[in-house]
Amino acid sequence: MKSSYSAQNIQVLKGLEAVRKRPGMYIGSTSIDGLHHLVYEVVDNSVDEAMQGFCDTILVVLEQNDVVRVEDNGRGIPVDIHPTEKVSALELVMTRLHAGGKFDKDSYKVSGGLHGVGVSVVNALSEWCEAFIHKDGKLHCQKYKIGIPDGPAEVIGDTDRRGTVIRFLADSSIFETTTYNFDILSNRLRELAFLNKGISITIVDERLSTPKSHEFKFDGGVKSFVEYLNENKTVLHKEPIYIESTRDNVELECAIQYNDGFNENMFSFVNDINTREGGTHLVGFKSALTRTLNEFLKKSKQAKKFEETLSGDDVREGLTAVLSVKVPDPQFEGQTKGKLGNSEVKGIVESLVNEQLELYLDQNPDVINSILDKSILAAKARIAARQARDATRRKNLMESAGLPGKLADCSEKDPAKSELFIVEGDSAGGSAKMGRNRQYQAILSLWGKMLNVEKTRIEKVITNEKLQPIIASIGAGIGKDFKVEKIRYHKIIIMADADVDGSHIRTLLLTFFYRYMTDIIEQGYVYLAMPPLYKITYEKKVFYAYDDPEKDRILAESGKDPDKVGVQRYKGLGEMNPDQLWDTTMDPEKRNIIQVHLDDAVEAERIFSTLMGEHVAPRREFIEQNALLVTNLDV
């Protein structure tokens, strides 16, 4: 078959067509994450104004019918006619990619939205958008449909305020959903308020019959952020160590506080962008922390008891830290801006943290002593953990194939096609083994009480007889040694009873995955099975209901007297025979499974600490606040 390929086959996308054609390139995805990204792009423009000192109040409103409004009291987008483009600056900013004030160092010394695609992408991906500019006593307005102006920017009235208002309706033909999640947006706005001390950011949800709102304002900046993260933990020193300094136009703000837990909890930001993959600023910070604490160890009394060098992991056990840098010309890796690449930032951060940390610790001997005691214990535990790992490896080598006896593996070797069901109880495990599709479904039965890893060091986790089979079955290591590319199944499905005990087991397993195999949650490999609560039988037909409303609906649709319909309440998975378990919970064509997402690392950290940590009072408070959401309770 002949195929001609010439200049006429080359498609040129003009203006914002490219964004509508490939939205994922600009906002990551067209899922709810991409939808929220639209709000962040508009808010980031307002925050950039705040970073320059021109704005101190930002308002985000979720209006009826999926409309979003973002207001600020900044300078307002310029509305004068551009000298070469012959249209208003507002129209350029709203309708052209790579047009904006972020490229002009005189207008913005530091900015998050450095690619200049922000608000124009929001405009392109909206059914309609409106920009209102309060500037120099006049209210200017321009309206757009799918990114195209309805007409030029024009004055529509007088005003006694200043700032920018953007209203938009996301395009439902592009996004999977246009319904915003108030809590996810709130968490990001809270993060921005922490990172820009003194700025007030308010979110209002007008979609509810009684609107709800949150106002975020933190005069302590990242110091308040660390206190918030450690709120439900036992801290080693009451006041966080706070560093604020500038060198070569790079601004550094950092807060450090240790708690008595075993997890490292670090968040790093560049120009308010969460650098989840780290980068040169984080490398510099970690190097400075390790070096400074080792220098203090050499001079301390503890040096006689512990003659080894502390590793980076040792000095970061129990550490909560927030590192925020403002860089004039950041080089991010990719549009998602997950990692900072500027080599010069490493040295600047390292020297500033070294100097300031040394100065603080010299003046606070109690703080450095408690941190060194904690780090030395961590180092001893690390050595014990290494010995435990070696022992486990030796044990695995002695066992055939190194897989646990409790695992009934599948024959499929491609992880992308394989599923692992982690099943509570031997009877349910037995039914699952008989009911499964042996080709691609593996079954691992759990027994006895699970370990709460939130309160445990890694050497206890590695040697725990309940967790060892899970670690071996997944086959990708644990903790710092975890390699997600070695995982043996791309669907890890937790299958527990639909009762309080089952919920507890799910929570314990999720805590383990979150703390020691975080990547499998981030990659979307963890799922929760949803077994039915009821089996309903009438006229020789069988129906399954997954909750009470569904049971009531099936009973109503039957048209029968409820007393003459057979309703069986399942107390556990073990009550189902293999066929029923396959039909209701394991068959990919019929089953209900929920994918576990990590939407917000800050809130995940707080919730795991609250629910699984040592302190009872915060847990009781959480339960009281969420009691209305509880649907099953064994009393």
C-alpha positions as CSV (number, residue, x, y, z in Angstrom):
1,M,0.0,0.0,0.0
2,K,1.5,3.4,-1.1
3,S,1.4,6.3,1.3
4,S,2.5,9.8,0.3
5,Y,4.0,12.0,3.0
6,S,4.6,15.5,1.9
7,A,4.3,19.1,3.2
8,Q,0.5,19.0,2.9
9,N,0.5,16.3,5.6
10,I,2.1,18.6,8.1
11,Q,-0.5,20.2,10.4
12,V,0.1,23.6,11.9
13,L,-1.9,24.4,15.0
14,K,-2.4,28.1,15.4
15,G,-3.0,30.0,18.6
16,L,-4.4,27.9,21.4
17,E,-5.5,25.0,19.1
18,A,-2.4,23.0,20.2
19,V,-3.5,23.2,23.8
20,R,-7.0,21.8,23.0
21,K,-5.5,19.1,20.8
22,R,-3.0,17.9,23.4
23,P,-4.2,19.2,26.8
24,G,-2.1,16.7,28.7
25,M,1.1,18.3,27.6
26,Y,0.2,21.5,29.4
27,I,-1.8,20.5,32.5
28,G,-0.7,16.8,32.9
29,S,-4.0,15.1,32.3
30,T,-7.7,15.6,31.6
31,S,-8.7,13.9,34.8
32,I,-9.8,15.7,38.0
33,D,-6.1,16.5,38.6
34,G,-5.9,18.4,35.3
35,L,-9.2,20.2,36.2
36,H,-7.7,21.4,39.5
37,H,-4.5,22.4,37.7
38,L,-6.6,25.1,35.9
39,V,-7.4,26.7,39.2
40,Y,-3.8,26.5,40.3
41,E,-2.6,28.2,37.2
42,V,-4.8,31.2,37.8
43,V,-4.0,31.3,41.5
44,D,-0.3,31.1,40.7
45,N,-0.6,34.4,38.8
46,S,-2.1,36.1,41.9
47,V,0.6,34.5,44.1
48,D,3.3,35.8,41.8
49,E,1.9,39.3,42.3
50,A,2.0,38.7,46.1
51,M,5.7,37.5,45.8
52,Q,6.5,40.9,44.4
53,G,4.7,42.7,47.3
54,F,1.8,44.0,45.2
55,C,-1.0,41.7,46.5
56,D,-2.0,40.4,50.0
57,T,-5.5,39.0,49.4
58,I,-6.6,36.2,47.1
59,L,-10.1,34.8,46.8
60,V,-11.1,31.5,45.1
61,V,-14.9,30.9,44.7
62,L,-16.5,27.7,43.5
63,E,-19.7,29.0,42.0
64,Q,-22.8,27.1,41.0
65,N,-22.7,25.0,37.8
66,D,-18.9,24.4,37.9
67,V,-17.9,28.0,37.4
68,V,-14.7,29.2,39.2
69,R,-13.8,32.7,40.1
70,V,-10.3,33.9,41.2
71,E,-9.8,37.4,42.5
72,D,-6.8,39.3,43.8
73,N,-5.9,42.8,44.8
74,G,-2.7,43.0,42.8
75,R,-1.7,45.5,40.1
76,G,-4.1,44.1,37.5
77,I,-3.1,42.6,34.1
78,P,-2.0,45.6,31.9
79,V,-4.7,46.6,29.5
80,D,-2.8,49.1,27.3
81,I,-2.1,48.3,23.6
82,H,1.1,46.3,23.0
83,P,3.5,48.3,20.8
84,T,4.2,45.5,18.2
85,E,1.2,43.2,18.5
86,K,-1.4,46.1,18.3
87,V,-3.8,44.4,20.7
88,S,-4.2,44.9,24.4
89,A,-1.7,43.3,26.8
90,L,-4.7,41.5,28.4
91,E,-5.6,39.8,25.1
92,L,-2.0,38.7,24.6
93,V,-1.8,37.2,28.1
94,M,-5.1,35.4,27.7
95,T,-4.8,34.1,24.2
96,R,-1.1,33.6,23.4
97,L,1.2,30.9,24.8
98,H,4.5,32.1,26.1
99,A,3.2,35.7,26.5
100,G,3.4,37.3,29.9
101,G,5.3,39.4,32.3
102,K,7.3,36.5,33.8
103,F,10.0,36.8,31.1
104,D,10.6,40.5,32.1
105,K,13.0,40.5,35.1
106,D,11.9,44.1,35.9
107,S,8.3,43.1,36.4
108,Y,8.9,39.7,38.1
109,K,12.1,39.0,39.9
110,V,10.8,35.6,41.0
111,S,7.9,33.6,39.6
112,G,6.4,30.1,39.7
113,G,4.8,30.3,36.3
114,L,7.9,30.8,34.2
115,H,6.8,29.0,31.1
116,G,4.3,31.8,30.4
117,V,1.5,29.3,29.5
118,G,-0.7,29.6,32.6
119,V,-3.8,31.6,32.1
120,S,-3.8,31.2,28.3
121,V,-4.1,27.4,28.8
122,V,-7.0,27.9,31.2
123,N,-8.7,30.1,28.6
124,A,-8.1,27.5,25.8
125,L,-9.5,24.7,27.9
126,S,-12.7,26.6,29.0
127,E,-16.1,26.8,27.3
128,W,-15.9,30.4,28.2
129,C,-13.8,32.7,30.2
130,E,-14.0,36.3,31.5
131,A,-11.3,38.7,32.6
132,F,-12.2,41.8,34.7
133,I,-9.3,44.2,35.4
134,H,-9.7,46.9,38.1
135,K,-7.0,49.4,37.2
136,D,-6.5,53.2,37.5
137,G,-10.1,53.8,38.5
138,K,-11.6,51.9,35.5
139,L,-13.1,48.4,35.2
140,H,-11.9,46.7,32.0
141,C,-13.4,43.5,30.7
142,Q,-12.8,41.0,27.9
143,K,-14.7,37.8,27.3
144,Y,-13.7,34.6,25.4
145,K,-15.2,31.4,24.0
146,I,-12.8,28.4,23.8
147,G,-9.9,30.8,24.0
148,I,-11.1,33.2,21.2
149,P,-12.0,36.8,22.2
150,D,-15.6,37.9,21.8
151,G,-14.3,41.3,21.0
152,P,-11.5,43.7,22.2
153,A,-11.0,44.6,25.8
154,E,-13.2,47.5,26.8
155,V,-14.0,49.8,29.8
156,I,-17.4,48.8,31.3
157,G,-17.4,51.1,34.4
158,D,-15.6,52.9,37.2
159,T,-13.9,51.2,40.1
160,D,-12.4,52.1,43.5
161,R,-10.3,49.0,43.8
162,R,-7.5,47.3,41.9
163,G,-6.7,43.8,40.9
164,T,-7.7,41.0,38.5
165,V,-10.8,38.8,38.5
166,I,-10.8,35.6,36.2
167,R,-14.1,33.6,35.8
168,F,-14.1,30.4,33.7
169,L,-16.1,27.3,33.0
170,A,-13.9,24.3,32.2
171,D,-14.8,22.6,28.9
172,S,-16.8,19.4,29.7
173,S,-15.9,18.0,26.2
174,I,-12.2,17.9,27.3
175,F,-12.3,17.0,31.0
176,E,-13.5,13.7,32.4
177,T,-15.3,15.7,35.2
178,T,-15.8,19.4,35.8
179,T,-16.8,19.0,39.4
180,Y,-14.1,20.4,41.7
181,N,-13.0,18.9,45.0
182,F,-13.2,21.6,47.7
183,D,-10.8,19.7,50.1
184,I,-8.0,19.1,47.5
185,L,-8.1,22.8,46.4
186,S,-8.1,23.9,50.1
187,N,-5.0,21.8,50.8
188,R,-3.1,23.4,47.9
189,L,-4.2,26.9,48.9
190,R,-3.2,26.2,52.5
191,E,0.2,25.2,51.2
192,L,0.6,28.4,49.3
193,A,-0.4,30.5,52.4
194,F,2.3,28.7,54.4
195,L,4.9,29.5,51.7
196,N,4.0,33.2,51.5
197,K,3.7,34.4,55.0
198,G,1.2,37.2,55.7
199,I,-0.9,36.6,52.5
200,S,-4.6,35.9,53.1
201,I,-6.0,33.2,50.7
202,T,-9.7,32.4,51.1
203,I,-11.7,29.6,49.3
204,V,-15.5,29.7,49.3
205,D,-17.8,26.8,48.1
206,E,-21.1,28.4,46.9
207,R,-22.3,25.1,45.5
208,L,-23.7,24.1,48.9
209,S,-27.1,25.3,50.2
210,T,-25.0,26.7,53.1
211,P,-21.7,27.9,51.6
212,K,-18.6,26.9,53.4
213,S,-15.2,28.7,53.4
214,H,-11.6,28.5,54.7
215,E,-9.3,31.4,55.2
216,F,-5.6,30.7,55.3
217,K,-3.1,33.2,56.6
218,F,0.2,32.3,58.4
219,D,2.5,35.0,59.6
220,G,5.1,32.3,60.6
221,G,5.5,31.1,57.0
222,V,7.3,27.7,56.8
223,K,7.8,27.6,60.5
224,S,4.0,27.5,60.9
225,F,4.0,24.8,58.2
226,V,6.3,22.5,60.2
227,E,4.3,23.1,63.4
228,Y,1.2,22.1,61.5
229,L,2.8,18.9,60.2
230,N,4.0,18.0,63.7
231,E,0.8,19.0,65.4
232,N,-0.1,15.4,66.5
233,K,3.5,14.2,67.2
234,T,5.8,14.4,70.2
235,V,8.5,16.8,69.3
236,L,12.1,16.8,70.6
237,H,12.4,20.6,70.7
238,K,9.4,22.9,71.1
239,E,10.5,25.6,68.7
240,P,11.3,24.7,65.1
241,I,14.8,25.7,63.9
242,Y,14.1,28.6,61.5
243,I,16.5,29.8,58.8
244,E,15.9,32.8,56.5
245,S,18.7,34.1,54.3
246,T,19.6,35.4,50.8
247,R,22.7,35.0,48.7
248,D,23.2,35.8,45.0
249,N,19.5,36.6,44.6
250,V,18.5,33.2,45.8
251,E,16.1,33.5,48.8
252,L,16.1,30.6,51.3
253,E,13.4,29.9,54.0
254,C,13.6,26.7,55.9
255,A,12.2,25.2,59.1
256,I,13.4,22.1,60.9
257,Q,11.8,20.2,63.8
258,Y,12.5,16.6,65.0
259,N,9.8,14.3,66.5
260,D,10.2,11.0,68.3
261,G,8.8,9.0,65.3
262,F,10.9,7.1,62.7
263,N,9.8,8.7,59.5
264,E,11.4,11.4,57.5
265,N,8.9,14.0,56.4
266,M,10.4,16.6,54.0
267,F,8.7,19.0,51.6
268,S,10.7,21.2,49.2
269,F,9.5,24.1,47.1
270,V,11.0,26.4,44.4
271,N,9.0,29.6,43.8
272,D,6.0,28.0,45.6
273,I,6.1,25.0,43.3
274,N,6.2,21.6,45.1
275,T,9.4,19.9,43.8
276,R,8.2,16.4,44.6
277,E,11.2,14.9,42.9
278,G,13.6,17.2,44.7
279,G,16.5,18.7,42.9
280,T,19.7,20.7,43.6
281,H,18.2,22.7,46.5
282,L,17.2,19.6,48.3
283,V,20.6,17.9,47.7
284,G,22.3,21.0,49.2
285,F,20.0,21.0,52.2
286,K,20.6,17.3,52.9
287,S,24.4,17.6,52.5
288,A,24.5,20.5,54.9
289,L,22.3,18.8,57.6
290,T,24.4,15.6,57.5
291,R,27.7,17.4,57.5
292,T,26.8,19.8,60.3
293,L,25.4,17.1,62.6
294,N,28.5,14.9,62.1
295,E,30.7,17.9,63.0
296,F,28.8,18.4,66.2
297,L,29.0,14.7,66.9
298,K,32.8,14.7,66.7
299,K,32.9,17.5,69.4
300,S,30.2,15.9,71.6
301,K,30.3,13.5,74.6
302,Q,28.4,11.0,72.5
303,A,31.4,10.5,70.2
304,K,33.0,8.1,72.7
305,K,29.9,5.8,72.7
306,F,29.4,6.0,68.9
307,E,32.5,6.2,66.7
308,E,30.9,5.7,63.3
309,T,29.8,8.5,60.9
310,L,26.1,9.3,60.8
311,S,24.5,8.7,57.4
312,G,22.0,11.0,55.8
313,D,19.2,8.5,56.7
314,D,20.3,8.6,60.3
315,V,20.1,12.4,60.7
316,R,16.8,12.5,59.0
317,E,14.9,10.0,61.1
318,G,12.0,11.8,62.8
319,L,12.8,15.0,60.9
320,T,10.0,17.2,59.7
321,A,11.4,20.0,57.4
322,V,10.1,22.4,54.9
323,L,12.6,24.0,52.5
324,S,11.4,26.9,50.3
325,V,13.7,28.7,47.9
326,K,13.0,31.6,45.5
327,V,15.2,31.4,42.4
328,P,15.2,34.2,39.8
329,D,15.8,31.9,36.8
330,P,14.9,28.3,37.8
331,Q,15.6,25.5,35.4
332,F,12.9,22.8,36.0
333,E,13.0,19.4,34.4
334,G,9.8,19.3,32.3
335,Q,6.5,21.4,32.4
336,T,5.4,19.5,35.5
337,K,8.3,21.3,37.3
338,G,9.0,18.3,39.6
339,K,12.7,18.7,40.0
340,L,15.1,21.7,40.1
341,G,18.2,21.5,37.9
342,N,20.1,24.7,38.7
343,S,23.6,23.5,39.7
344,E,24.5,26.8,41.5
345,V,21.6,26.5,43.9
346,K,23.1,23.4,45.6
347,G,26.1,25.3,46.8
348,I,24.1,28.4,47.9
349,V,21.6,26.3,49.9
350,E,24.4,24.1,51.4
351,S,26.5,27.0,52.6
352,L,23.6,29.0,54.0
353,V,22.1,26.0,55.9
354,N,25.6,25.1,57.2
355,E,26.3,28.6,58.5
356,Q,22.8,29.2,60.0
357,L,22.3,25.8,61.5
358,E,25.8,25.8,63.1
359,L,25.1,29.2,64.6
360,Y,21.7,28.0,66.0
361,L,23.0,24.7,67.4
362,D,26.0,26.4,69.1
363,Q,23.5,28.6,71.0
364,N,21.1,25.7,71.8
365,P,23.1,22.8,73.3
366,D,19.9,21.0,74.5
367,V,18.5,20.9,71.0
368,I,21.7,19.4,69.4
369,N,22.1,16.8,72.2
370,S,18.5,15.5,71.7
371,I,19.0,15.4,67.9
372,L,22.3,13.6,68.2
373,D,20.8,11.0,70.7
374,K,18.0,10.4,68.2
375,S,20.4,10.1,65.2
376,I,22.7,7.7,67.0
377,L,19.7,5.5,67.9
378,A,18.7,5.6,64.2
379,A,22.3,4.6,63.2
380,K,22.3,1.6,65.5
381,A,18.8,0.6,64.2
382,R,20.1,1.0,60.6
383,I,23.0,-1.4,61.4
384,A,20.4,-3.9,62.9
385,A,18.1,-3.5,59.9
386,R,21.0,-4.2,57.5
387,Q,21.7,-7.4,59.5
388,A,18.0,-8.3,59.4
389,R,17.9,-7.7,55.6
390,D,20.9,-9.9,55.1
391,A,19.3,-12.6,57.3
392,T,16.1,-12.4,55.3
393,R,18.0,-12.6,52.0
394,R,19.8,-15.7,53.2
395,K,16.5,-17.2,54.3
396,N,14.9,-16.4,51.0
397,L,17.8,-18.0,49.1
398,M,17.3,-21.2,51.0
399,E,13.6,-21.3,50.2
400,S,12.5,-22.4,46.7
401,A,12.0,-19.4,44.4
402,G,12.2,-17.2,47.4
403,L,8.4,-16.8,47.5
404,P,6.3,-17.3,50.7
405,G,4.4,-20.5,51.3
406,K,1.2,-18.6,51.8
407,L,1.3,-17.2,48.3
408,A,-0.7,-19.0,45.5
409,D,1.0,-17.3,42.6
410,C,-0.4,-16.8,39.1
411,S,1.2,-18.2,35.9
412,E,1.4,-14.8,34.1
413,K,4.9,-13.2,34.3
414,D,4.0,-9.8,32.9
415,P,3.4,-7.5,36.0
416,A,1.1,-5.2,33.9
417,K,-1.3,-8.2,33.5
418,S,-1.0,-9.7,37.0
419,E,-3.0,-9.1,40.1
420,L,-2.2,-9.9,43.8
421,F,-5.2,-10.2,46.2
422,I,-4.1,-9.8,49.8
423,V,-6.9,-11.6,51.6
424,E,-7.9,-11.5,55.3
425,G,-8.2,-14.9,56.9
426,D,-7.5,-18.5,55.7
427,S,-11.1,-19.4,54.9
428,A,-11.6,-16.4,52.6
429,G,-8.1,-17.1,51.2
430,G,-9.1,-20.7,50.5
431,S,-12.3,-19.6,48.6
432,A,-10.3,-16.9,46.7
433,K,-7.7,-19.5,45.6
434,M,-10.5,-21.8,44.3
435,G,-12.5,-19.0,42.7
436,R,-9.7,-17.0,41.0
437,N,-8.4,-17.0,37.5
438,R,-5.1,-18.8,38.0
439,Q,-3.5,-17.3,34.9
440,Y,-3.3,-13.7,36.2
441,Q,-4.6,-13.7,39.8
442,A,-2.4,-14.5,42.8
443,I,-3.7,-14.9,46.3
444,L,-1.8,-14.1,49.5
445,S,-3.6,-15.0,52.8
446,L,-3.0,-13.0,55.9
447,W,-3.5,-14.3,59.4
448,G,-3.4,-12.9,62.9
449,K,-2.9,-9.3,64.0
450,M,-1.1,-6.9,61.6
451,L,1.8,-4.7,62.8
452,N,1.1,-1.0,63.1
453,V,4.3,0.3,61.3
454,E,3.6,3.9,62.3
455,K,5.0,3.1,65.8
456,T,7.8,0.8,64.7
457,R,11.4,1.0,63.3
458,I,12.3,-0.6,60.0
459,E,14.3,-3.5,61.5
460,K,11.1,-4.7,63.2
461,V,9.1,-4.3,60.0
462,I,11.6,-6.3,57.9
463,T,11.6,-9.2,60.4
464,N,7.9,-9.2,61.1
465,E,6.4,-12.6,60.2
466,K,3.1,-11.0,59.0
467,L,4.8,-8.5,56.7
468,Q,7.6,-10.7,55.4
469,P,5.2,-12.6,53.0
470,I,3.9,-9.3,51.6
471,I,7.4,-7.9,51.0
472,A,8.5,-11.2,49.4
473,S,5.4,-11.5,47.2
474,I,5.6,-8.0,45.9
475,G,9.3,-8.6,45.2
476,A,10.6,-5.0,45.0
477,G,12.3,-4.5,48.4
478,I,11.3,-2.1,51.2
479,G,12.0,1.4,52.4
480,K,15.0,3.1,50.8
481,D,15.8,-0.2,48.9
482,F,12.4,-0.3,47.3
483,K,12.5,-0.4,43.4
484,V,9.1,0.1,41.9
485,E,10.3,-1.3,38.5
486,K,10.8,-4.7,40.2
487,I,7.2,-5.0,41.4
488,R,5.6,-8.3,40.4
489,Y,2.0,-7.1,40.1
490,H,0.5,-3.9,38.9
491,K,-2.7,-4.5,40.7
492,I,-2.3,-5.1,44.5
493,I,-5.9,-5.5,45.8
494,I,-6.6,-5.5,49.5
495,M,-9.6,-7.8,50.1
496,A,-10.9,-7.6,53.6
497,D,-14.3,-8.0,55.3
498,A,-16.8,-5.2,55.1
499,D,-16.8,-4.6,58.8
500,V,-14.8,-2.7,61.4
501,D,-12.0,-5.4,61.7
502,G,-11.7,-5.4,57.9
503,S,-11.4,-1.6,57.9
504,H,-8.7,-1.8,60.5
505,I,-6.7,-4.3,58.4
506,R,-7.1,-2.1,55.3
507,T,-5.8,0.9,57.3
508,L,-2.8,-1.1,58.7
509,L,-1.9,-2.3,55.2
510,L,-2.2,1.2,53.7
511,T,0.0,2.6,56.5
512,F,2.6,0.0,55.6
513,F,2.5,0.7,51.9
514,Y,2.5,4.5,52.5
515,R,5.5,4.4,54.8
516,Y,7.7,1.7,53.1
517,M,6.5,1.3,49.5
518,T,5.2,4.9,48.7
519,D,5.8,4.5,45.0
520,I,3.1,1.8,44.6
521,I,0.5,4.2,45.9
522,E,1.8,7.1,43.8
523,Q,1.8,4.8,40.6
524,G,-1.8,3.8,41.3
525,Y,-1.0,0.1,41.9
526,V,-3.0,-0.3,45.2
527,Y,-6.7,-1.0,45.1
528,L,-9.4,-1.8,47.7
529,A,-11.9,-4.7,46.9
530,M,-15.5,-3.9,47.6
531,P,-17.2,-7.2,48.6
532,P,-21.1,-7.1,48.8
533,L,-22.9,-6.7,52.1
534,Y,-26.0,-8.6,51.1
535,K,-27.2,-11.5,49.0
536,I,-30.8,-11.1,47.9
537,T,-32.8,-14.0,46.5
538,Y,-36.3,-14.1,44.9
539,E,-37.9,-16.1,42.1
540,K,-34.7,-18.2,41.9
541,K,-32.7,-15.0,41.0
542,V,-29.7,-13.8,43.0
543,F,-28.8,-10.1,43.4
544,Y,-25.9,-8.6,45.4
545,A,-26.1,-5.3,47.2
546,Y,-22.9,-3.4,48.2
547,D,-24.6,-1.1,50.7
548,D,-28.0,-0.5,52.4
549,P,-29.4,2.0,49.7
550,E,-28.7,-0.6,47.0
551,K,-30.4,-3.3,49.1
552,D,-33.4,-1.1,49.5
553,R,-33.5,-0.3,45.8
554,I,-33.4,-4.1,44.8
555,L,-36.1,-4.9,47.4
556,A,-38.3,-2.0,46.0
557,E,-37.8,-3.1,42.4
558,S,-38.7,-6.7,43.2
559,G,-42.3,-5.7,44.0
560,K,-42.4,-8.4,46.6
561,D,-43.2,-8.4,50.3
562,P,-39.8,-7.8,51.9
563,D,-40.6,-10.6,54.4
564,K,-40.8,-13.0,51.4
565,V,-37.5,-12.1,49.9
566,G,-34.4,-13.9,51.1
567,V,-31.8,-11.4,52.4
568,Q,-28.5,-12.7,53.7
569,R,-26.1,-10.3,55.4
570,Y,-22.5,-11.4,54.8
571,K,-20.5,-11.2,58.0
572,G,-17.3,-11.9,56.2
573,L,-15.6,-13.1,53.0
574,G,-15.3,-16.6,54.4
575,E,-19.1,-17.0,54.2
576,M,-18.9,-16.9,50.4
577,N,-18.3,-19.9,48.3
578,P,-15.6,-19.6,45.5
579,D,-18.2,-18.9,42.8
580,Q,-19.8,-16.1,44.7
581,L,-16.5,-14.6,45.6
582,W,-15.5,-14.6,41.9
583,D,-18.8,-13.2,40.7
584,T,-19.0,-10.4,43.3
585,T,-15.4,-9.4,44.1
586,M,-12.8,-10.8,41.8
587,D,-14.3,-11.0,38.2
588,P,-12.8,-7.9,36.4
589,E,-16.0,-7.7,34.4
590,K,-18.3,-7.3,37.4
591,R,-16.3,-6.4,40.5
592,N,-16.1,-3.0,42.3
593,I,-12.6,-2.0,43.2
594,I,-11.4,1.5,44.4
595,Q,-8.0,2.7,43.3
596,V,-6.0,4.4,46.1
597,H,-4.7,7.8,45.2
598,L,-2.2,10.0,47.0
599,D,-3.7,13.4,46.1
600,D,-2.1,15.4,48.9
601,A,1.1,14.3,50.7
602,V,0.7,16.9,53.4
603,E,-2.8,15.8,54.4
604,A,-1.8,12.1,54.0
605,E,1.0,12.6,56.5
606,R,-1.2,14.3,59.0
607,I,-4.0,11.7,58.7
608,F,-1.7,8.7,59.1
609,S,0.0,10.4,62.1
610,T,-3.4,11.2,63.6
611,L,-5.0,7.8,63.1
612,M,-2.0,5.5,63.6
613,G,0.3,7.5,65.9
614,E,0.8,7.4,69.7
615,H,-1.5,10.3,70.6
616,V,-5.0,9.4,71.6
617,A,-6.5,12.9,71.9
618,P,-6.1,13.9,68.2
619,R,-7.5,10.6,67.1
620,R,-10.6,11.0,69.3
621,E,-11.1,14.6,67.9
622,F,-10.8,13.3,64.3
623,I,-13.4,10.6,65.1
624,E,-15.8,13.1,66.7
625,Q,-15.4,15.5,63.7
626,N,-16.0,12.7,61.2
627,A,-18.6,10.6,63.2
628,L,-21.4,11.5,60.8
629,L,-19.5,9.9,57.9
630,V,-19.3,6.5,59.7
631,T,-21.5,3.9,58.1
632,N,-20.7,0.7,60.0
633,L,-19.8,0.5,63.6
634,D,-19.6,-2.6,65.8
635,V,-20.9,-1.7,69.3
